[in-house]
């Protein structure tokens, strides 16, 4: 396989945008966690335990997404260096490792999206339950 420097260079804008999206995901989860903590302190309730478990799993997934995304970028950078010094066989293997790392990051991202949708479904079902309760004048 012939690998020139432009092939791994194509990863840079993609990985940079992906890492920005992952960071935004992390920050959004941090806001939700802080809000949940404040709500729990105001009115402790066991219903928060399921949300805490889900949020903990999602934070770990985002951490893994970021780790493998950064690893992909690092491997890609080293690959470009190896191409520059004409170490083509090692460069090809590092580029393959970089792509595998990116695929791993994307799989973690899909998993986190799945958990996110599940969390939203829990909220929607809670709203549906509240809407189906009979209305009383005291409410």
C-alpha positions, 0 to 999 in steps of 0.5 A: 500500500502506498501512503502519502502524507495527505492521507493521514492529514485528512484525519486532522479536521475530522478528529478536531471537530469530533473532539470538539463535539465530544467536549461539548457532550462532556460539558452538557453532561456536567451541567446536568449532573450539577443540576441533579445534585442541586435537586437532590440536595433540595429534595432527596429522592431514590428516583435520582439513583437511576439517573445517577447510574446512567450519567456515571456510565455516560461520563465514562463513555465520553471519557473513552470517546475522548481518549480514543479520539486523541489517541487516533490523532496522536497516532496519525501525527506520528504516522505523518512523521514516519512518512516524512522520514520515509519509514513507510511500513511503520507509517502504514501500521500506525495509520491502521492503528489510528483508524482502529482507534477512531472506530473505537471512539465512534463505537463508544459515541454510538453507545453514549447516544443510545444511553442518552436516548434511554435517559430521555425516554425515562423523562418522557415516560415520567411526563406521560405518567403525570399527564395521565393522573386525574386532575384535582382542584388542589393542583 
